[in-house]
Every structure is written in C-alpha cells, then in structure tokens.
C-alpha cells in the first residue's frame, strides 16, 4: 500500500484534492492510502468544512490551525508542523497542489526528509515575479520528483527552464471536478432561486487577489467599473473577507449599493452561478478555467494570466485593473472557439494515480 500525505490549505486546493481523493476511493483504494493534512489557512465551518461535505473529501487527519499571518511566519510554521507530522507518520509521497504557501512548505519539509514530492498543477507561469505564487511555483517545480502538468504550455515552460525529468502532461484535475459536478450543482444548489437570478441574465464577479485589494487605485478602478455595470445589470458578488476589509478601509463600500453581495459561497452554489452567468469578471485563476469549461465568457481583472489557452481560444479577455477596459470588455462580449480541449479529457486524476502506482 502506497501512503500519500496530501497537504492543502486553501479552498481551491480542496477542490483539486477532491478529484484525486475521489478517484483513490473509487478506483485505487487497494493501492493507495491517503491522509489529508490541512494547514488551516482557509479553515472555518462556513467555507472549508462545507467544501469537505459537498465534495465528499475525507476530513483532515491533522489541522495545523495556521492562518492570518505574514508570508514568512505562515510558511515557517507550516514547515515546522508538517515536519513533525511526517516524522511520526510513514509517507511514501507528499502530494501538493498549485502555488500557495502550503505548497512551498510541504515541498520543503518533505525534501529535507528525503520524501519524494508530487506537484499537481506544475509548470504554470505568469512571468510576474512580484507575485508570491510565481516564486512558489518555480521553487516547488525545481525540487519535485513528479511534475503533473495540466497543459502542453506548462510542459514547455518547464522544458524552457531545463526541467524535463519526471514531467507528465496529464490534463487538469479542475476539469475532472467541473465535469463531475456540473449537473449535480443544478440539483443541489438553490442559489438562482434565492437571489431571483435567471440564467444568462446576470454577471458574476469575484475579486480577492492582494495585487488588487491592497492597491487603492486598482481597487477603486475595479469597483468603480462594477458599480457602473450594476447600475444597468444584475451583478452578484460573493465578497471575500480581505476585499471587504479594504473596501471598508478605503470608504468604497458605496460602490456595492446596486450589487447583490453575498457571503463566500459553497462550492455547489459557485459552480451553478459560473455556468449560469452571462459573463464572469474575476481575478481568480481557477474561475477563469471554470468559465472556459462551462463555455462562459470571462473578463480577467489582472495584468496577466497563467491560463493562456483560455485567451488564445477567445474565451478570456485580460484587462488589468482599468475601469474603461473592464467596461469595454463587457460591452464587446464574444464567445470563443468550441471543440478544443487543452486541459485534457476529464481523467487527469486517473492518469496521476496510474503513474504513481507503477
């Protein structure tokens, strides 16, 4: 039995982990034993535990309860706690996802103990070294034994950096999840009824990245655009705690007077909103992809994207934090090319586990 210790900390990581955990349970339970360890970064009853229940993920074996700290302190404490766990629990592979502080901490703790690291969503690059996530990606990719890439572009990025060993293009685990839960969300979520929303008759907005929330000018530009959009259209915004904090601090909450503002939503509610929206305005990496998976135009309020395939195929416009570019993108919405699938066939989790079981 191959023992996997999976380290996660954020809600997007929970979603990605759900794909692999579900496949272990359904198809590989005689080959793998997985234990999930949660750093506590996004752990609370409303958000994380709800995701565990909805996605049918095993509850964490251990929760570090580490959150709301600066990058250095958070990452350092995660390394300390995860090392303790690994010393007490036999582990054949440490599995990490994406590009967060927990991804970096998991990798560092594992390699110091000579435990092979498996990086899912390897090879992504924004080429923006001001992003903490970009630094995390580069470091984790450099030292992982298995690099599971979602796209050919990710493989090429690694090759350009001289990384060719252990690289596998398997597709995107988020595509696995999006396909699996697309129709389930329609049956389990009442979010459209709750807010009197009709399919293709509203815009979904999310904004949470520090590069936007922590910059007063960018935040003002984005929410000035959202305010104008909401004056003529239905707009729903699940408001991230950090975004709310800075809107209040900078006296910008009045921009939300015509917006349907909700608490952070469950996974099923978000999936149904995403596939039902006329368009999505976001700075989230995962939501850009989910918009693509569901054939919904996306406007990305960042200066670059790792998911270049969504742009090349015409489903995603990257507009930065410029009010007029945001509104122009809304006014010139268009659908992209159909029929191309750069993110695999919805079997990425199975591909990953087949490779690890050899």
N, C-alpha and C positions, 0 to 999 in steps of 0.2 A: 504494500500500500504506500503510495507516494503522498507525503504530508506537505500540504501547502499552507503557508501563513500569508493571508491577504491583509494588507494594511490600507485602510481607507480613512478619509477624514471629512470629505465634502459630499453634498448631495449628488452632484454629477458622478462622483466616484461610486456612490451607492448604486446608481442606475447602471453604470458599466459593469460593476461587480455582479449585479443581478443576472446579467446574461450568462456569465461563466458559471456562477453558483448554480443557477437553474439547470445548466447543461451537465454539470457534475452530478447533480441529484438525479437527473432523468436518464443519463446515458453512460456515466463514468463512475458510478458510486462504488464499483468493485475495484477501481484503480486509484482513486484519489480520496484523501481525507482533507477537507478544507476547514481551517479555523479563521474567522474574521476578527481582526483587531481594529478597533475604532479609536482614532486619536482624540475625538471629542470636538473637533474644530467646528462642525455644524451639527452638534448633537443636542436636540431638545425634543420634547414629546410631540409638538405640533409638526416639526419638519422631519427629523431623521427617523423617529420611531414609526411615524406614519408611512414613510417610504419602506421601511423594513416589512411592515404588514402588507402593504399593497403589492410590493414586488416579490413577496414570499422569500425573502432572504433570511438565512439563519441569523439569529441575533448574535452580536459580537461576543466572543469568548472573554474579551477583555476590553474595557473602555478606559482610556488614559485621562479623560476629562481635561484636556488641554485646549483652551480657546482664548480668544480676545487678548493675545499677547503680540508683541512686535516679532518680526520675522525671525531674528536671531534667537531670541529666547524660546519661541514656539518650536522652532526646528531642533534646537539643542535639547529641550525637554522630551521631545518625541524620540530622539535618538536614544537618550538615557532609558526611557521606559520600554521602548521596543527591544533594546539590547537585553534588558532584564527578562523580558518575555522569551526571547529566542534562547537565552541560556538555560531556561527552565523547561522549554518545550521543543522536542526534536522537530526539526524543519528541514525538508529537502529542497524546497524552493520558497523564496519570498516573492510574492506577486504584488506589484504596484501598478497604479493606473495614472496616466495623464502627466500632470506637471505642477502639482501643488507642493507645499512644504512637507506634507506627509509622504509624498512620492520620493522626495530627496532624502528625508530622514530614514525611510525604510531601506532605501538602497545603501546608505552609508552604514547603518547598523548591520546589515546583512553581510556586506563585503568584508567588513572588519572581522567577522566571524567565519569567513570563507564559505558563506552560504550563497548559492547562485541566485541572481536576481532576474526575474521575469518582468519586462516592461511592456505593458499593453498600451497602445497608442503611441508607439515610438516613432521618431523621425519627423515629428511636426516642427515647423519653424515659422516664426513670424518675421525673423531677421530684425527684431527690435530688442536690443539688449537692455533697454530701460525697463522691460517687463520682467518681474521676478520669475514668471512662469517660463520665460525663454531660457534663463540661466538654469533653472531646474531641469528642463528638458535636455539641454546639452550635457549636463553633468551625469544625469541618470543614463542617457543613451551611451555615453562613453564607457560606463563601467558595468552595464548589464550583460548577462550571458545570452539571454533570449530577447530579441527585439521584434515585437509583433507590430507590424505597420498596417495602418488602415488603408493606405493608398500607394500607388506607384510613385507619386511625388514624394511621399515620406521615405520610401526606399532610396530614391535618387538623392534626397537631402543627406541621408546617412552616407551614401557612397561618395558624395562630394566632400565629406569630412573624413574619408578614409575608413569608414566603418562598413565592413562587408560580411564579417563572420557573425553567425547567429541571427541574421536578418531574415525575416519571413513576412511576405505580404499575405495577410490573412483576411482582409476586409475589416469592417468597423463593427465592434460589438454594439455600438449605439444603433446601428441599422438592425441588428438582431432584435433588440429591445423594441424599437419603433414598429417593426412589423408584427411582433408578437402581441403588443398591447394596443395596436391601433383600434381594432374593433371592440376589445374589452373595455376601453375607455368610454366608448359610446354607451355601453350598457351600465357602467358603474358610476359615471360622473353625472351630476345634475347641474353643473356649473352654468350651462347655457340657460336653463330654466331659472336658476337662482338669480341671474342678472338680466333676464329678459333679452338675451342675445340670439340673433339668428345667424346661421352660417353665412359666411362671406359678407356680413353686414357690419363688421367691426374690425378695429385694429388692435392687435396685441402688442404691448410694449413691455420690455424688461430693460433695466439698467442697474448695474451693480459694480462694474469694474472700477478699481481705485483710480485709474487714469482719468476716468470721467467724474466720479463722485468727489474726488479730493481736489479737483481743479475747478475753481469757482467759475471761470469763463466757460469751460467746456460744459459744466453742469447747467449754467444759465442758457447757453445756446441750445442744448438738447431739450430742456424742459420748456423753453420759450416756443420751440417748434411743436412739442407735444400739446401745449396749451392751444396753439393756433389750430392744430389738427382736430383737437377735441371740441373746438367751438362749432364745428360743422359735421362731426362724425362721432360715432360711438368708439370710445377708446377705453380699454381695460388695462390696468397696470397692477400686477402683483408687486407690492412695494417692498424692496429689500431693506432690512434694518439699517444698513450703512447709508443707503441712498436717502432714506427718511431722515437720518441724523444730520446729513449735510444740507438737505433742503431746508430743514428747520433752522439750522445754524446760520444759513445764508439768507433766511427770510424769503424763500422761494416756494413755500407751500401753496401760495395763491395760484401758481401755475396749474395746480391739480383741481381747481374748482369745478371743471366740467368733465373730469376724468373719473371713471369708475375705478376706485382704488380698493384693493383687497390686501389682506394679509398674505404672506407667502403661501402658495397653494400646494395641494397634494400632487403627486406625480400624475394620477389619472386626470385630475382637473386640467393640469397644464397640457397634457397630451391632447385632450379634447379641444381646448382653446387653440392650440397650434394648428391642428388640422382643419379647424372651422373658420379661422381668421381670413379676412380679405388680404391682409399682409401682416408681417411681423417686423417690428422695429426693435433691435436688440444690440447689446454689446457682448452677449454670451456666445462662446464658441459652440457649445452643444446645441443651442437653439437654432443657430444658423444651419446646422446639419439637419436637425429635425424638420425645419421648414422645407429644406430640399427633399427629404424623404417623403413628405406629405404633399409636395407639389404646391407650396405656398410661397409667393414672392417674399424675399427678405431684404430689409434695409439695415445694414450693419453700421452702427454708430461707433466705429473705431477707425484708426488710420491704416490698418492692415488686417488681414485675416490669414490664419493658418489653413483654412479650408478653401484653397484657391480653386478647387474643382467646382464649387458652387457658383463662383464668379464666372469662370470660363464657360459654364453651361447656361449662364444667363439668369440664374435664379436669385442671385445675391448682388446687391449694389453696396459697395463700401464707400461711405460718405463722410466719415470722420464725425466731428462734433460741430458741424456748421449748420445753423438753423436753415438757411436757404437751400443748401444741398439736400438736407433731410426732406424738406417740403417738396422740392423739385422731384426727388426720387418717388415720393408718394404720388405726386401728380402725373408721373410718367411710368406707372407700374406696368410691368410686362411679364409674361410667362417665359420660362426658359425652354431649352431643348428637352424633349421627352425621350425615354428609351435607353439612355446611357446610365450605367451603374458603376461609378468609380469606387464605391465603398463596399463592393463585394456582393454576395448573394444572400446575406442574412444568416450565414453559417460560420461566422468568424469564431465564435466560442468553440464550436466543434473542431475547427481547424487548429486552434491553440492547444486544446486538450489532446488531440491526436499527436501533435508534435511533442508535447511534454511527456506523453506516455511511452514514447519509444525508448 
